[in-house]
């Protein structure tokens, strides 16, 4: 049964499969990147690797909200990005039958699918990490 880490991006609830996550970093020091752009908050040094920290609410065009000091670190198969989100929640399991395809509007917010299950208070938008990377490539292409 797949498991998701729940987190908030602005006012919306998102989730990411545990397999895509390397770790949740507990308030690591954030180093500025000169001329990094508005969606690049800086970089962190995690286990000897310097990784970019992306402002996910800003990148997705969602309302600004306070940022959780913890960061979601994606694994190498997800381009080793670090995501700053509004709040990090709990881990939940879901059934594949509870998953539906996203609408066009949801796809525009990097949603790969939506999980709506009785055990969840709100529907969970599954983050499309590939869409996040594509958006970053478009913004930072030289």
Secondary structure, DSSP 8 states (H G I E B T S, - for coil): --EEEEEEETTEEEEEEGGGEEEEEES---B--TT--TTEEEEEEETTEEEEEEEHHHHTT-------SEEEEE-GGGTT-EEE-SEEEEEEE--GGGEE---HHHHTTTEEEEE--TT-SS-EEEE-HHHHHHHHHHHH--
